[in-house]
Amino acid sequence: MELLTQIEEHIKTHRMAPTRFGREAVGDPKLVFQLREGREPRRRTIIRILDYLNDAEGETVCAR
């Protein structure tokens, strides 16, 4: 699944503002907006985003 698609799903599922996602995931509130406009994140940024998404998924599973 494409990274931006995963982010959009997470934002929708968790009713989260795009700025909050960017701030929590990588410390950049403009991240999602820039990705939507075609920004290509560096490898380290991708890893941080995926780690954030995986951590959030683990919390969701544990909360059930």
PAZAMI-79350 format. One record per atom (N, C-alpha, C): residue number from 1; residue in three letters; atom name; x, y, z. Coordinates in Angstrom, 3 decimals. Layout:
PAZAMI-79350
- pos_code_site_u_v_w
- NUM_Ala_CA_X_Y_Z;
...
END
This chain:
PAZAMI-79350
- pos_code_site_u_v_w
- 1_Met_N_0.857_-1.181_0.000;
- 1_Met_CA_0.000_0.000_0.000;
- 1_Met_C_0.899_1.240_0.000;
- 2_Glu_N_0.523_2.213_-0.757;
- 2_Glu_CA_1.286_3.457_-0.839;
- 2_Glu_C_1.285_4.173_0.514;
- 3_Leu_N_2.395_4.824_0.813;
- 3_Leu_CA_2.555_5.495_2.102;
- 3_Leu_C_1.460_6.527_2.350;
- 4_Leu_N_1.200_7.382_1.388;
- 4_Leu_CA_0.180_8.413_1.573;
- 4_Leu_C_-1.193_7.791_1.816;
- 5_Thr_N_-1.486_6.703_1.146;
- 5_Thr_CA_-2.760_6.011_1.347;
- 5_Thr_C_-2.863_5.500_2.787;
- 6_Gln_N_-1.773_4.951_3.305;
- 6_Gln_CA_-1.753_4.473_4.689;
- 6_Gln_C_-1.983_5.635_5.659;
- 7_Ile_N_-1.340_6.747_5.378;
- 7_Ile_CA_-1.494_7.921_6.236;
- 7_Ile_C_-2.935_8.415_6.204;
- 8_Glu_N_-3.504_8.518_5.009;
- 8_Glu_CA_-4.888_9.004_4.875;
- 8_Glu_C_-5.850_8.078_5.615;
- 9_Glu_N_-5.635_6.772_5.523;
- 9_Glu_CA_-6.480_5.811_6.233;
- 9_Glu_C_-6.369_6.014_7.743;
- 10_His_N_-5.153_6.189_8.217;
- 10_His_CA_-4.919_6.392_9.654;
- 10_His_C_-5.616_7.665_10.135;
- 11_Ile_N_-5.460_8.726_9.376;
- 11_Ile_CA_-6.080_10.005_9.735;
- 11_Ile_C_-7.601_9.855_9.819;
- 12_Lys_N_-8.161_9.182_8.838;
- 12_Lys_CA_-9.616_9.007_8.800;
- 12_Lys_C_-10.090_8.108_9.952;
- 13_Thr_N_-9.412_6.987_10.135;
- 13_Thr_CA_-9.802_6.030_11.164;
- 13_Thr_C_-9.729_6.621_12.564;
- 14_His_N_-8.685_7.411_12.813;
- 14_His_CA_-8.469_7.963_14.145;
- 14_His_C_-9.015_9.383_14.299;
- 15_Arg_N_-9.732_9.842_13.261;
- 15_Arg_CA_-10.321_11.195_13.287;
- 15_Arg_C_-9.282_12.225_13.722;
- 16_Met_N_-8.189_12.208_13.007;
- 16_Met_CA_-7.032_13.018_13.356;
- 16_Met_C_-6.805_14.088_12.293;
- 17_Ala_N_-6.440_15.270_12.724;
- 17_Ala_CA_-6.097_16.329_11.782;
- 17_Ala_C_-4.764_15.988_11.109;
- 18_Pro_N_-4.610_16.314_9.837;
- 18_Pro_CA_-3.340_16.055_9.154;
- 18_Pro_C_-2.148_16.719_9.847;
- 19_Thr_N_-2.361_17.899_10.395;
- 19_Thr_CA_-1.265_18.579_11.084;
- 19_Thr_C_-0.843_17.810_12.333;
- 20_Arg_N_-1.794_17.254_13.034;
- 20_Arg_CA_-1.467_16.467_14.233;
- 20_Arg_C_-0.677_15.217_13.852;
- 21_Phe_N_-1.101_14.556_12.778;
- 21_Phe_CA_-0.370_13.368_12.341;
- 21_Phe_C_1.082_13.707_12.046;
- 22_Gly_N_1.297_14.728_11.243;
- 22_Gly_CA_2.657_15.111_10.883;
- 22_Gly_C_3.495_15.483_12.085;
- 23_Arg_N_2.887_16.213_13.005;
- 23_Arg_CA_3.598_16.639_14.217;
- 23_Arg_C_3.973_15.438_15.076;
- 24_Glu_N_3.039_14.520_15.268;
- 24_Glu_CA_3.303_13.358_16.121;
- 24_Glu_C_4.249_12.362_15.457;
- 25_Ala_N_4.105_12.178_14.157;
- 25_Ala_CA_4.908_11.176_13.459;
- 25_Ala_C_6.353_11.621_13.258;
- 26_Val_N_6.539_12.850_12.794;
- 26_Val_CA_7.897_13.292_12.448;
- 26_Val_C_8.224_14.708_12.901;
- 27_Gly_N_7.311_15.343_13.625;
- 27_Gly_CA_7.567_16.695_14.092;
- 27_Gly_C_7.388_17.764_13.028;
- 28_Asp_N_6.596_17.458_11.992;
- 28_Asp_CA_6.382_18.395_10.883;
- 28_Asp_C_4.891_18.504_10.586;
- 29_Pro_N_4.235_19.556_11.070;
- 29_Pro_CA_2.789_19.680_10.851;
- 29_Pro_C_2.397_19.856_9.380;
- 30_Lys_N_3.323_20.192_8.516;
- 30_Lys_CA_3.021_20.372_7.090;
- 30_Lys_C_3.213_19.090_6.281;
- 31_Leu_N_3.679_18.033_6.914;
- 31_Leu_CA_4.025_16.795_6.224;
- 31_Leu_C_2.936_16.285_5.292;
- 32_Val_N_1.741_16.062_5.804;
- 32_Val_CA_0.673_15.456_5.004;
- 32_Val_C_0.305_16.348_3.822;
- 33_Phe_N_0.222_17.640_4.052;
- 33_Phe_CA_-0.119_18.556_2.967;
- 33_Phe_C_0.936_18.512_1.872;
- 34_Gln_N_2.208_18.456_2.274;
- 34_Gln_CA_3.288_18.409_1.295;
- 34_Gln_C_3.328_17.069_0.570;
- 35_Leu_N_3.028_15.987_1.258;
- 35_Leu_CA_2.961_14.678_0.596;
- 35_Leu_C_1.835_14.669_-0.439;
- 36_Arg_N_0.717_15.270_-0.096;
- 36_Arg_CA_-0.407_15.352_-1.035;
- 36_Arg_C_-0.028_16.145_-2.284;
- 37_Glu_N_0.905_17.093_-2.124;
- 37_Glu_CA_1.343_17.920_-3.251;
- 37_Glu_C_2.508_17.290_-4.012;
- 38_Gly_N_2.935_16.102_-3.598;
- 38_Gly_CA_3.969_15.403_-4.336;
- 38_Gly_C_5.333_15.322_-3.680;
- 39_Arg_N_5.452_15.797_-2.460;
- 39_Arg_CA_6.744_15.713_-1.759;
- 39_Arg_C_7.195_14.266_-1.671;
- 40_Glu_N_8.462_14.029_-1.944;
- 40_Glu_CA_9.058_12.706_-1.802;
- 40_Glu_C_9.880_12.698_-0.517;
- 41_Pro_N_9.405_12.006_0.514;
- 41_Pro_CA_10.135_12.006_1.785;
- 41_Pro_C_11.426_11.197_1.689;
- 42_Arg_N_12.386_11.587_2.517;
- 42_Arg_CA_13.638_10.839_2.594;
- 42_Arg_C_13.386_9.498_3.269;
- 43_Arg_N_14.323_8.599_3.078;
- 43_Arg_CA_14.182_7.250_3.625;
- 43_Arg_C_13.980_7.275_5.144;
- 44_Arg_N_14.744_8.103_5.828;
- 44_Arg_CA_14.617_8.182_7.289;
- 44_Arg_C_13.223_8.662_7.696;
- 45_Thr_N_12.674_9.595_6.950;
- 45_Thr_CA_11.329_10.095_7.235;
- 45_Thr_C_10.300_8.989_7.017;
- 46_Ile_N_10.464_8.235_5.943;
- 46_Ile_CA_9.553_7.112_5.661;
- 46_Ile_C_9.588_6.113_6.809;
- 47_Ile_N_10.775_5.799_7.283;
- 47_Ile_CA_10.913_4.848_8.393;
- 47_Ile_C_10.217_5.377_9.641;
- 48_Arg_N_10.379_6.662_9.939;
- 48_Arg_CA_9.725_7.250_11.116;
- 48_Arg_C_8.211_7.198_10.982;
- 49_Ile_N_7.698_7.465_9.772;
- 49_Ile_CA_6.250_7.411_9.550;
- 49_Ile_C_5.741_5.984_9.735;
- 50_Leu_N_6.440_5.025_9.134;
- 50_Leu_CA_6.012_3.628_9.251;
- 50_Leu_C_6.086_3.147_10.701;
- 51_Asp_N_7.111_3.553_11.424;
- 51_Asp_CA_7.201_3.203_12.852;
- 51_Asp_C_6.014_3.769_13.617;
- 52_Tyr_N_5.665_5.023_13.326;
- 52_Tyr_CA_4.527_5.657_13.986;
- 52_Tyr_C_3.233_4.892_13.673;
- 53_Leu_N_3.039_4.563_12.407;
- 53_Leu_CA_1.835_3.826_12.009;
- 53_Leu_C_1.786_2.450_12.665;
- 54_Asn_N_2.915_1.761_12.720;
- 54_Asn_CA_2.961_0.443_13.354;
- 54_Asn_C_2.700_0.535_14.849;
- 55_Asp_N_3.268_1.534_15.507;
- 55_Asp_CA_3.017_1.727_16.935;
- 55_Asp_C_1.539_2.011_17.191;
- 56_Ala_N_0.951_2.843_16.353;
- 56_Ala_CA_-0.476_3.192_16.509;
- 56_Ala_C_-1.342_1.964_16.285;
- 57_Glu_N_-0.975_1.141_15.336;
- 57_Glu_CA_-1.742_-0.081_15.064;
- 57_Glu_C_-1.662_-1.027_16.256;
- 58_Gly_N_-0.496_-1.140_16.852;
- 58_Gly_CA_-0.336_-1.986_18.026;
- 58_Gly_C_-1.179_-1.520_19.187;
- 59_Glu_N_-1.277_-0.217_19.375;
- 59_Glu_CA_-2.098_0.341_20.447;
- 59_Glu_C_-3.565_0.052_20.191;
- 60_Thr_N_-3.984_0.148_18.935;
- 60_Thr_CA_-5.384_-0.109_18.594;
- 60_Thr_C_-5.740_-1.556_18.869;
- 61_Val_N_-4.857_-2.461_18.481;
- 61_Val_CA_-5.100_-3.888_18.690;
- 61_Val_C_-5.159_-4.198_20.184;
- 62_Cys_N_-4.267_-3.615_20.967;
- 62_Cys_CA_-4.229_-3.880_22.408;
- 62_Cys_C_-5.448_-3.296_23.122;
- 63_Ala_N_-5.999_-2.212_22.583;
- 63_Ala_CA_-7.112_-1.543_23.243;
- 63_Ala_C_-8.421_-2.307_23.093;
- 64_Arg_N_-8.473_-3.221_22.167;
- 64_Arg_CA_-9.729_-3.965_21.922;
- 64_Arg_C_-9.966_-5.031_22.922;
END
